[in-house]
Amino acid sequence: MSNDSTIYIGLDVHKDSITAAYAIDAGEVELFGKTGTTGADIDRLCRRLQSKARHVRVVYEAGPCGYALYRQLIQKGFDCMVCAPSLIPRKPGERVKTDRRDAVKLVRSLRAGDLSAVHVPGIEDEAFRDLARAWAAVREDLRQARQRLKSFLLAHGIRYTGSANWGPAHRRWLGRCSFPTTCQQLAFEEHRRTIEDRLAQCERLETALRDAVTAWR
């Protein structure tokens, strides 16, 4: 291992596997192979690659696997970048993608300085974003649940004549609705229960978001 050498590493990251390629300084890009994604797998991969050069620069594409790998690599003292997939240079007509090709391309692009890094949020920022996304997802679930109930009522010729849907008066009106068969009544009650459950979820998440914002101030 040369004290002044830099190893450039490209990782094609998936849920269950990581394909690695590397190059030392201006040397040829070599395929390192595939490994797992457990902490032990990543530690083993890092030790083997780190033994080849003193300075380690790593890149992988932003994606569904998030930033846990980035934080692991930073803790080891590596220079790590998470790059924007949409901004990776591509040759005209280049369409065939494989894990190996992607890893090799990342190495070449990293060494050439052609990649654009994405912002990696801090742990607290990411946690708040996760909470906000959960709240947004529940809000969408609530909207869909309400739409399903409205469609159910419309299909059975039941219409609300008040001025504000989903307010206190509308909810009292829903409580008075009834259907001639047990099956229909059960279906109606399940629609209502789903809405009430989603409302309760929204309230819990909104409270948690307010508490998180207050804690930052």
NORWOTA-V543166 format. One record per residue. N is the residue number from 0. RES is the residue in one small letter. SS is DSSP state (a for helix, b for strand, c for the rest). OMEGA is omega in whole degrees, -180 to 180 (NA if undefined). NEAR is the number of other ideal C-beta (glycine too) atoms within 10 Angstrom. Layout:
N RES SS OMEGA NEAR
N RES SS OMEGA NEAR
This chain:
0 m c 178 10
1 s b -179 12
2 n b -176 7
3 d b -176 8
4 s b 175 14
5 t b 175 16
6 i b 178 23
7 y b -174 26
8 i b 174 28
9 g b -179 29
10 l b 172 26
11 d b -167 23
12 v b 173 21
13 h c -176 13
14 k c -173 8
15 d c -177 8
16 s c 174 13
17 i b 176 22
18 t b -175 22
19 a b 171 26
20 a b -178 24
21 y b 172 24
22 a b 178 21
23 i b -176 17
24 d c -178 13
25 a c -176 8
26 g c -180 12
27 e c 175 6
28 v c -179 17
29 e b 176 14
30 l b -179 16
31 f b 179 19
32 g b -175 13
33 k b 178 17
34 t b 178 17
35 g c -175 13
36 t c 177 16
37 t c 178 10
38 g a 179 10
39 a a 179 9
40 d a -178 14
41 i a 177 19
42 d a -180 12
43 r a 178 13
44 l a -179 20
45 c a -180 18
46 r a -178 10
47 r a 180 14
48 l a -179 18
49 q a -179 17
50 s c -176 9
51 k c -179 17
52 a b -177 21
53 r b -177 12
54 h b -175 16
55 v b 174 21
56 r b -174 18
57 v b 175 26
58 v b 167 24
59 y b -176 25
60 e b 173 19
61 a c -179 19
62 g c -175 12
63 p c -179 7
64 c c 171 15
65 g c -169 14
66 y c -180 17
67 a a 180 12
68 l a 177 18
69 y a -177 20
70 r a 176 15
71 q a -177 15
72 l a 178 22
73 i a 179 14
74 q a 178 9
75 k c 179 15
76 g c 180 10
77 f c 171 19
78 d b -174 15
79 c b 176 23
80 m b 168 19
81 v b -172 22
82 c b 179 20
83 a c -177 13
84 p a -176 13
85 s a -177 9
86 l a 176 13
87 i c -180 16
88 p c 178 12
89 r c 178 12
90 k c 177 7
91 p c 178 4
92 g c -179 6
93 e c -175 10
94 r c -176 6
95 v c -180 6
96 k c 170 11
97 t c 179 10
98 d a -178 18
99 r a -180 15
100 r a -179 15
101 d a 180 19
102 a a 179 26
103 v a 180 21
104 k a 179 21
105 l a 178 27
106 v a -178 25
107 r a -179 15
108 s a 178 20
109 l a -179 21
110 r a -179 19
111 a a -179 10
112 g c -175 6
113 d c -174 13
114 l c 176 20
115 s c -178 13
116 a b 171 13
117 v c 176 16
118 h c 177 8
119 v c -177 16
120 p c 172 12
121 g c -177 10
122 i a -179 9
123 e a 178 11
124 d a -180 12
125 e a 179 15
126 a a 179 12
127 f a 179 18
128 r a 178 11
129 d a 179 11
130 l a 179 15
131 a a 178 14
132 r a 178 10
133 a a 178 15
134 w a 180 17
135 a a 179 11
136 a a 179 12
137 v a 176 20
138 r a 179 15
139 e a 176 11
140 d a 179 16
141 l a 179 19
142 r a -179 11
143 q a 179 12
144 a a 177 19
145 r a 179 17
146 q a 178 10
147 r a 179 14
148 l a 178 20
149 k a 179 16
150 s a 179 11
151 f a 180 17
152 l a 179 17
153 l a -179 10
154 a a 180 8
155 h c 174 14
156 g c -179 6
157 i c -177 15
158 r c 177 8
159 y c -176 15
160 t c 179 5
161 g c -174 10
162 s c -175 8
163 a c 176 9
164 n c 171 13
165 w c 173 15
166 g c -179 11
167 p a -179 8
168 a a 180 13
169 h a -180 14
170 r a 175 14
171 r a 178 10
172 w a 177 15
173 l a 180 18
174 g a 180 9
175 r a -179 6
176 c c 177 15
177 s c -175 9
178 f c -172 16
179 p c -178 8
180 t c 179 8
181 t a -179 8
182 c a 180 9
183 q a 179 13
184 q a 179 13
185 l a 178 11
186 a a 179 15
187 f a -179 19
188 e a 178 12
189 e a 175 13
190 h a 180 19
191 r a -178 17
192 r a 178 11
193 t a 179 17
194 i a 180 19
195 e a 178 13
196 d a -180 14
197 r a 176 19
198 l a 180 16
199 a a 177 11
200 q a 179 17
201 c a -179 15
202 e a 180 11
203 r a -178 13
204 l a 177 18
205 e a 177 13
206 t a 179 10
207 a a 178 15
208 l a 178 15
209 r a -180 10
210 d a 180 10
211 a a 178 14
212 v a 180 10
213 t a -179 8
214 a a 179 9
215 w a -175 8
216 r c NA 4
